[in-house]
Amino acid sequence: MKQQPDNPRPRHPREGPDGPLLAVCQGTRCRALWHLAGTQGLFKATVASTTGGVLIAADCLGPCHLGAVAVIARRHGNTGNSGPSLWLSGVEQAPRGEALRCWVAAGGPTATGDPTATVPAALSEAVIAQGPRLAAPQRIKGD
């Protein structure tokens, strides 16, 4: 029987179980808002402990005049692609950030195709847009 290495190579995003994909804006203004609110790093441990969870530290996502921005979608483990994304604002604020953290811990959007179907009431006013499906990164030759 082949023995597993102590530090197995990380799985490619196209492998593994379904789960929430969370992109958190780390642009200059959003990063400052996270710092001022004391909520930077709020999602890291939660996403890491959520089955199929993926956290992306994104460059500026754009609508920072509305507060710190995060984008959440359901990632399909067999393809790495996601369902439609949901854009949220002001998630650096404790009530919204905590509601988003709890939603991620519960598995995030379901696979119904409509991420607004399961958005927690505490986040309903944070929704600023519903976006397209996100495609998995392409494998690099030799990966």
C-alpha positions in Angstrom: 0.0 0.0 0.0 1.3 3.4 -1.0 2.0 5.7 2.0 0.7 9.2 2.0 3.2 12.0 2.3 3.2 14.1 5.5 2.3 17.3 3.6 0.2 16.1 0.7 0.0 18.5 -2.3 -3.0 20.8 -2.1 -5.9 19.7 -4.2 -6.7 21.7 -7.3 -9.9 23.8 -6.9 -11.7 21.4 -9.3 -11.5 18.6 -6.8 -13.3 18.0 -3.5 -16.7 18.6 -2.1 -19.1 21.4 -3.0 -19.0 24.4 -0.7 -19.1 28.2 -0.4 -16.7 30.3 -2.3 -16.1 33.6 -0.6 -14.1 36.4 -2.2 -13.2 39.2 0.2 -12.1 42.6 -1.1 -8.6 43.5 0.0 -8.4 46.8 -1.9 -7.0 49.8 -0.1 -10.3 51.2 1.2 -11.9 47.9 2.1 -8.7 46.7 3.9 -8.7 50.0 5.9 -12.4 49.5 6.8 -11.7 45.9 8.0 -8.8 47.3 10.1 -10.8 50.2 11.6 -13.7 47.8 12.5 -11.3 45.3 14.0 -12.8 42.5 11.8 -9.9 41.7 9.5 -9.4 38.0 9.2 -13.0 37.3 10.3 -13.7 34.6 7.7 -10.4 32.7 7.5 -10.9 30.1 10.2 -14.6 29.7 9.3 -13.9 29.0 5.6 -11.0 26.7 6.5 -13.3 24.6 8.7 -16.3 24.6 6.3 -16.6 21.6 4.0 -15.6 22.6 0.5 -15.0 26.2 1.5 -12.7 28.4 -0.5 -11.6 31.9 0.5 -10.2 34.3 -2.0 -8.4 37.5 -0.9 -9.4 39.7 -3.9 -7.9 42.9 -5.3 -10.3 45.9 -5.3 -13.8 44.7 -6.3 -15.1 48.2 -7.1 -18.1 49.4 -5.1 -16.0 50.3 -2.0 -18.1 53.5 -1.5 -20.7 51.1 0.0 -18.3 49.6 2.6 -16.1 46.5 2.6 -17.3 44.1 -0.2 -17.5 40.4 -0.3 -18.8 38.1 -3.0 -20.2 34.6 -2.2 -21.3 31.8 -4.4 -21.7 28.0 -4.3 -18.7 26.2 -5.7 -19.2 22.9 -7.3 -16.5 20.5 -6.2 -16.5 18.3 -9.3 -15.9 21.2 -11.7 -14.5 24.0 -9.6 -17.1 26.3 -11.2 -19.6 28.2 -9.1 -23.2 29.1 -9.3 -24.3 32.7 -9.5 -22.5 35.1 -7.2 -24.0 37.4 -4.6 -22.3 40.7 -3.9 -22.5 42.1 -0.4 -21.5 45.4 1.1 -20.6 46.7 4.5 -19.5 43.3 5.7 -16.8 44.8 7.9 -19.6 45.8 10.2 -20.0 43.4 13.1 -23.7 42.4 12.5 -23.3 41.8 8.8 -19.8 40.2 9.1 -21.1 37.8 11.7 -24.2 37.0 9.7 -22.0 36.2 6.7 -19.6 34.2 8.8 -22.5 32.1 10.1 -23.9 31.6 6.6 -20.5 30.4 5.4 -20.3 28.0 8.4 -23.7 26.6 7.5 -22.6 26.0 3.9 -23.4 29.3 2.2 -25.7 29.4 -0.8 -27.3 26.2 -1.9 -27.1 24.6 -5.3 -30.5 25.9 -6.3 -28.9 28.5 -8.7 -30.4 31.4 -6.8 -28.0 32.6 -4.1 -30.7 35.1 -2.8 -33.0 32.1 -1.9 -31.0 31.3 1.2 -29.5 34.7 2.1 -29.9 35.3 5.9 -32.3 38.2 6.8 -29.5 40.0 8.5 -27.8 40.3 5.1 -30.8 41.2 3.0 -29.9 44.9 3.0 -26.3 44.2 2.3 -27.1 42.6 -1.1 -25.9 45.0 -3.8 -25.9 42.8 -6.9 -26.2 39.3 -8.2 -23.4 38.4 -10.5 -22.4 35.7 -13.0 -21.1 32.2 -12.4 -17.4 32.0 -11.8 -15.2 29.6 -13.7 -12.4 27.6 -12.1 -8.9 28.6 -13.0 -7.4 26.5 -15.8 -4.8 24.0 -14.9 -1.2 24.9 -15.8 0.7 22.3 -17.9 2.4 20.0 -15.5 0.0 20.7 -12.6 
